[in-house]
Amino acid sequence: MSTSTDDQPTELRRVLGPKLLLLFIIGDILGTGVYALTGQVAAEVGGAAWLPFLVAFGVALLTALSYLELVTKYPQAAGAALYVHKAFGIHLFTFMVAFTVMCSGITSASTAARAFASNLAVGIDWKASNFEIMLIALGFMLLVAAINLRGVSEGVKTNVVLTLIELSGLLLVILVGLWAIAGGDADWGRVVAFETPDDKNVFLAVTTATSLAFFAMVGFEDAVNMAEECHEPNRIFPKIMLTGLGVTGVIYLLVSICAVAIVPVGELAGNDTPLVTVVERGAPDIPIDQILPFISMFAVANSALINMLMASRLLYGMSKQGIIPRSISKVSSRQTPWAAIVLTTALALGLITYVSNASTEAVAILGGTTSLLLLAVFAVVNTAVLVLRKDHVEHSHFSTAAPIAILGVITCVYLVTPLSGRPAEQYEIAGVLLVIGLVLSVPMYLLSRRRGERLEVGSPDDLPPHDIP
């Protein structure tokens, strides 16, 4: 790996250093998924629930290495959309990739806003109606928009606080688990015991569980959309992204091992709050049922904030590159992409209204659909890094080995296909989202042509100079 020490000029304000970027990545990967996901993973593979998390970490690491080459080679907002357009130059393909990533972020944030409202009601013992929960969620999303408009510095500082709170919940589970294990209250035999559904062999059960566990690992890719707001992205991104992935991977492994060692798999598999059960079994005197709703509330708040930061920067980057109308790239006096923030917030408010009227099962399937769509994007990104090897830039950058990128393509494609054991409902929802994207791409393209806007993707060195306070 080689580095570059100079910040490239950008309209956005560079406020992210190594520490803030690390907390951003950790906070984005960690989330409410792990609080409820362990039981679902255990239902597929039994006590070896740690294995799917380990495999998911490996798949994420392969793709992260490709992202690192691309973000240090092209340190601009827009992320996957930018890389795909540089590699293939097809307007519709670029738009669909960007639309997919943006939908995953906004949908995740909208669902998190709904979960925030629900946890708040549970935490204060308020029997709120569905309509009242929806109003709280809408108000929360407006608060997120206000923080986002205020500036990325305020957003990231808020992320620091929320990340530390959500980390405390998972560390509590780990500490209680280790305490119980040290006291002899654990069954290590369960940790290596495979118990698969009757209709699945071990391999299919592991891949199905990995598809679930991978949802807990996504988030690292959001950081590349913040490249224009990082100090020296070429230098800090590789070390910080790999450190963030490593930290979260270790936390997930410890949580899953402690869970199955303390609580029988049957109790975890049908449990909506498996980690609560783990702490109750390991430390009965801790009032975890009163504490966890608030920890979960802050965890989902963090997910919503980070996803909205990502979605707005992605939209801004797409507009700067001419993929969508350039009017959306307008920046406020505080150097925040206000037009993109307003548009993504409006979409989120609409999705919150939809999610509030959907069943719990539909929301859960939507989470799996998010993982499905992102894995498809990751397969394309791993391909793009190979295609762009012929594109040389003036500055130095991180490089990943070609076999790693190829393995990333293969693993991501497999986890996208029905061979991995995904339910059909996820493909149905993904299909609807992609059709919506196709419909929206037509007026976007015609508007750009009417205004005479060309799709131009320049190198970072081509950006116009801008004074940065």
Secondary structure, 3 states (H helix, E strand, C coil): CCCCCCCCCCCCCCCECHHHHHHHHHHHHCCHHHHHHHHHHHHHHECCCHHHHHHHHHHHHHHHHHHHHHHHHCCCCCCHHHHHHHHHCCHHHHHHHHHHHHHHHHHHHHHHHHHHHHHHHHHCCCCCCHHHHHHHHHHHHHHHHHHHHHCHHHHHHHHHHHHHHHHHHHHHHHHHHHHHHHCCCCCHHHHHCECCCCCCCHHHHHHHHHHHHHHHHCCHHHHHHHHHHECCHHHHHHHHHHHHHHHHHHHHHHHHHHHHHHCCHHHHHCCCCHHHHHHHHHCCCCCHHHHHHHHHHHHHHHHHHHHHHHHHHHHHHHHHCCCCCHHHHCCCCCCCCHHHHHHHHHHHHHHHHHHHCCCHHHHHHHHHHHHHHHHHHHHHHHHHHHHHHHCCCCCCCCCCCHHHHHHHHHHHHHHHCHHHCCCHHHHHHHHHHHHHHHHHHHHHHHHHHHCCCCCCCCCHHHCCCCCCC
